[in-house]
Amino acid sequence: DIWLLIAGHRLSLTETTHLTVRDIPCLTAPASDGIVAEVREHPDDPSLLVLRNLSQNVWEAVLPDGAVRTIPPAGTVRLVAGTRIVFGTQAAVILVTSTEIGANPRAHVEEEWC
């Protein structure tokens, strides 16, 4: 399972997820539906999921290797464990939990950054 940890809440991220200004209030939606992000398949690799910026704001992503990327409107960031995303005044982290038998579904404390 893939989650976005933001403001102490875990939001499930699946291929059909849409995030709205209720989920990330510091973002500005371009339309009245309030949608500011969506999860979709990576355009070059359908086995990977990305979070697409549908807001009017620029995001900053800090990848697990420490690389920093700017995510402009319509840009994407891969949903990889440990990726940190700054949505203006709010920050979040991508958590990946295993659903295998015997796996611990709780995130490690050091992964819960916000």
Beta strands, then each sheet from edge to edge (+ up, - down):
strand 1: 2-6
strand 2: 9-12
strand 3: 18-20
strand 4: 35-41
strand 5: 49-53
strand 6: 59-62
strand 7: 68-71
strand 8: 76-78
strand 9: 84-87
strand 10: 90-96
sheet 1: 2+ 1- 10+ 9- 6+ 7-
sheet 2: 3+ 4- 5+ 8-
end
